[in-house]
């Protein structure tokens, strides 16, 4: 049985206009600073890696996995991006993924995009960086600290980002805090376990094949082209597998349905590739695959373009 991934981010209508504008402002200011810092911090190795990470995160987010209680979760990816390229480049990676999901695939509202960016690209990255670096300092020479730090950082990024979304819902008057916060926290505590396991799997693979990628300040460029091609290939494979995503509602949708505010969601202003299904293709599984492949390549190209533009601009200053 094939399924298509469902939209996963805050739609327009869930948040008040003032809350949406405030978080748009915060996210734009954070992104501007991230672009400035990333231009100074990026090395030649991180540039293609940012594109590969963005592509893999986009494709990975299409693969919802089932969680107990008839709901599903999906990869956030903030932790693995932060671990591999650092916090400021990771903000750019996550911003590109979330923005393209909203602009092209109508996953998340345009007015709510600032809040989605804040939750996933700002909170997700900040929590991942703080937790991972703190745990790594406890045992910097032990390989297990990378895996433990990665798991806890990934779980925490999902959990805290869900609390951020819950508070936005509460401030907007959509759902009281005493209802939204426990509901979002409970289901995303479970989803965070899946996020942690995926992150540990990715880190284990890298520790066995390219340990240098985990040491950003000492990274080698040896065999770079092959690694980036292989990484993009994995992202495309994930996109091809996207029709196998769980058909259960994701955590936010499940909470909205259970707590009675799902009908507050507004339809998007326009449709390009809504719900990750390419228009004009009668076979729904094929339409999802083509949409996933197209999105993966678009995210890869945009992230790579932004990274190289910032790097070249910094070098000319």
N, C-alpha and C positions, 0 to 999 in steps of 0.2 A: 504494500500500500504506500503510495506517495502522498506527501503532505507538503504544503507550502508554508514557509515561515510567516508568522503574523507580525504586524507592526509592534514595536516594543517600547517606544519612548513616549513621554508626555505629549498628548495631542493638544491642540488649541481647544479652549473651553474648560480645561481642568484648572487653570490658573487665572487669577484676576489680571487685568491689563497692567495695573501698577506693579504687581509682583513680577510679571514677565519683563517689563521695561527695566526694573532694577537689576534683575539678573542678566539681562542683555548687556547692560552697562558694565557690570562686574566682569562678565566673560570677555567682552571686547578689550577691556583694560588689561586683563590677565594675558590674553592672547598677544596683545601688542608688546607687552614686556617679554613674553616667552619668545617671540620672534627676534627681539633685540638680543636677548641672552643666547639664544640658540645660534644666531649668526656668529657670535664670538666663540662659543664652546664647541661647535660642530667640527669634527675631523672628517677627512675624506672617507673613512670607513663608515661613519654614521649616516652619510647621505643616502646611499642605496639601501642601507638597513632600515631607515625610516620608511621608505617606500614599501619594502617587503613586509614590515610589521603592519603598516596600515592596511595593506591588501589582505594579509592573513587575519587581522582582527575583523575587518569587514566580512570576509567570508565565514569566519568562525562564528560571528554573531548571528548568521543566518541559520545556524544549526542549533535550534532550541533542544534542550534535553529535558526529559520528563522528571518531575519532582513529585513527591508524595502529595496526595490531596487533589489530584486532577489538575495540577498546574505545571508550568515548565519554566526553565531558566535558560539563560544564554550567556555566552562569554562576554565580559566587559573588556578585558585586555589591557587595562590601565597598568596593572602590576608588571606584566611581562615587558610592556613598552618602557616603563620607567626603569626597570632593572637593566635593560639592554642599551638604551640610548640616553638615559638621564631624564630628569623631571621636565626641563623646558622643551627639549625636542619631543618628549612624550605628550606634552600638552598640544603641540602642533599635530602630531599623529592622531590623537583622539579627536581633536577639533575637525580635522579633515574627514574622518570617518563619519562622525555624527552629523556634520553639515551636509555631506553628500547623501546620507540616508534621508535627511529631511527634504533637501532640494530636489532630488531626482526620484526617490522612492516613496515619498510622502510618509516616511516613518518618523513621526513626531511633527508637531505643528511648527509653523514659521515663527509665530509670536512666542511660542514656548521654546524655541530653539536655544535662546539664551540660558534658560533654566536647565535644559538637557545638557548643554555644554558645561555649565557650572557643575552639575552633578557628576558627569562622567569624565570630562577633560580637566576640570580643576580639582574637585574634591577627590575623585578617583585617583588621580596622579599624586596629589599632595599626601593623601593617606598612605598610598603605596610606598612613596619615598620615605616618609617618616618611619613607618613600621619596618620596612626592609632594612634601612640603614641602621636603625636602632638595634634590631636583632642581630645583624651581621657584626656589629661592634662587640657583642658579647662573646663571640667565638670566630674571629676573622679568619683563622687558618683552618677551620674545620669545614670540609665539604658539605656536611649535613646542615650547617647553618644557612647555606644558600637555599636549600630545599625548604627548610623550616621557615626561613624568612620569606621565601616566595609564597608559600602556602598561606601564612598568616597575613601577609600583605594583600594577597589576592582576596582572601575572605573578608578582610577589613574594608577593602575598597568597595566591594559590593554592599556590605552591611551599612557602612556610613553613608554611601551615596543614596541608598534607599531611605535612610533617615532624613537626609537632606530633601529628597522629593516629598516625603511625608510632611515635613514642616512647611514646604511650599504649598502643599494642598491645604494644610491647616490655616496658614496665614491668608490664603485666598478665600477661605470660607467654604471650600468644597467639601471637606470632611474634617470634623473636629480632631484635634491633636490626640485626644485620648482614644480615638478610634483608628485614625490613619497611622499613627506611629507604631502601636503594637502590631497592627495587621501587616504593615510593610516590613517591620523588623522581623517578625516571625517567619514569613515566607522567604525573605531574602537571606536569613541566617542559613536556611537549607540550601538556597541557590549558591550561596558563597562557598559551600563545601565543594560543589561542582567546579566553580571557578578556581578554587585552590588546587583541586586535583589536576585540572587541565594545565595550570601554570607549573605545577611540579613535574608533570610529564614533559612539558616543553623544556624546562630547565635541565631535567635529567638527560634528555636527548642532546642538548647543547654541551653539557658537561662531558658527554661521551664522544662527541664529534668535533666541536669547536669551542673548547674551554676559553679560548682567548676572547670570545665575544662577551663573556661574563666579566671581563676585566677591561672596562672601557678605557682606562688611562694607559693600558699596556697592550691594546689590541693590535693584532697583526693584520696586514692587508693580504697576506698570502692566500692564494686561492679564492680571492674575493669574488670574481665574476661567477665562478661555479656555484658558490654559496648563494648568491643573490638569485641566480637562475633557479636553483633548487628550491629556495624559499618561495619564490613566486609560483613555481610549479605546485608546491604544497597548497598554497592559497587557492589556486585554480581547481585543484582536486576537491578542496573543501566546498568551493562554490558548486561543483558538479554534484556533490553529495547533498546539497541544500534541500532537495525535495524530500529527504528522509527526516527532516526536522519534526519534532513533536507537534502534534495538532492541538495540544492543550494550551490554554491561554497562558501568557507569561505572567510573572508575579504582579506587575502593576495592573494589568487587565483583570486578573483574578480578584485583586483587592477591590478595584473599582466596581466589578460586578457584584461581589459579595456585600459591599458597603453601600451600594445603591447610587453611585454617581457616574456610572459608565455612560449613561445617556447624555451627560454634560459635554461629551466630546463633540467637536465640530468637524464637519467634513473639510478636507483640504481645499484651498482656493483653486488649485489646478491639479491635474494628474499627468504625470509623464510615464513612470513605471510603477504604478501603485501596488502596494502589497508584494513587491518583488516578483511580479509576473509581467513579462514582456508582452505588450499589446500586440494583437495580430497573430499570435501563435496559438492554435487551437488546443494543442497538447499542453496541459497545465504543468506537468513535470518538466517538459522541455522549455516552456516559457520561463519557469523558475530558474532552471539551469542557465539559460541565456542571460537572464537578468542578473544572476549572481556573477557570471563571468564578466559581463559588461561592467558591473559595479566594481568588481575586484580590480580590473584594469584601469578604470577611471580613478579610483582611490590611489592606486599605485602611482599613476602618472602625475596626479595633482600634488600628492605629498612630495614626490621626488622633485617636481618643478619648484615648489615652494622652498624646499631645502636648498637646492642648488642656487636659487635666486638670492636667498638670504646669505648664503656662503659667499657668493661672488660679489654681492653688494658690500659685504663686510670687508672683503679683501681690497676693494677699490677705495675704501674710506681712508 
